[in-house]
Amino acid sequence: MAFNYNKLRGRIIEKYGTQGRFAKAMGVSERTLSLKLNNKIFFSQDEITKISELLNIASNEIQVYFFEKEVQ
């Protein structure tokens, strides 16, 4: 199952300017972040929690950022 991370990408750019800066803040490589945002690797629960904290995403908004299905 693929998820649509467009809203998450937008929030990353809004808060950090680039995916590279955000990856550094998250403690992962740009490549790893890219693979996750492109549905090649899944986000772990711990990563979702950390990302939510870094991007100030409220717990009731997590669904919108991480679990919107990709429309084919």
N, C-alpha and C positions, 0 to 999 in steps of 0.2 A: 504494500500500500504506500502510495506517495502522498506527501503533505505539501501544501502551498505555504512557503515561508516568506512570501513577498512583504507581508506586514512586518515580520521580524526583521527582514533586511532593511526596510525603511526606518525602523526604530534604531537599528544599529548605526545607520548613517546619521540620523538625527542626533544621537547622543555622542557618538565617537568620531564621526567624520569619514572613517574608512573601516572596512572589514578587518584590515591588518591591525589597526590600533585596538579594535575590539578583541581580536584573537589574542593579542598580547595581554590585555586586561584579564581575559578569561584563563590565560595560562596554557593555550594550545597554539599550534602552528596555523598559519593562514590556510595551508592545504587541508588540515583537519577540519577547520571551520567550513571551508568551501565544500568538502565532501558531505558534511552534515546538512548544509543548506541546499545541496543538490540531491538529497535523498539517497546517497550512496552509503552512508553510515547513520544510524539512528542516534538521537540525543538521549543520554541517560537521564534518569530522574534527578540525579545530583546536578547535572549540567543545566537542566531546565530551571532548577531552583537557583543556581548561581547566576544564570543569564537573567532571570527575572529580577534578581537583586541588583545586578549591574545596570539594567535598563529601566529600573523602577516600574516593572510590570506587576500590577496587582494580581493577587491569586485568582480573583474572579475573571481575569482577562487572559489567563494562560491558555485556555481553550482556543481563543481566537488567534494567538500567535503561534502555537505549536501543533494544533490538531485539526486544522482546516484541511479537508481532503482536496487533493489536486483534481481539477476537473479536466477530463480528457476530451 
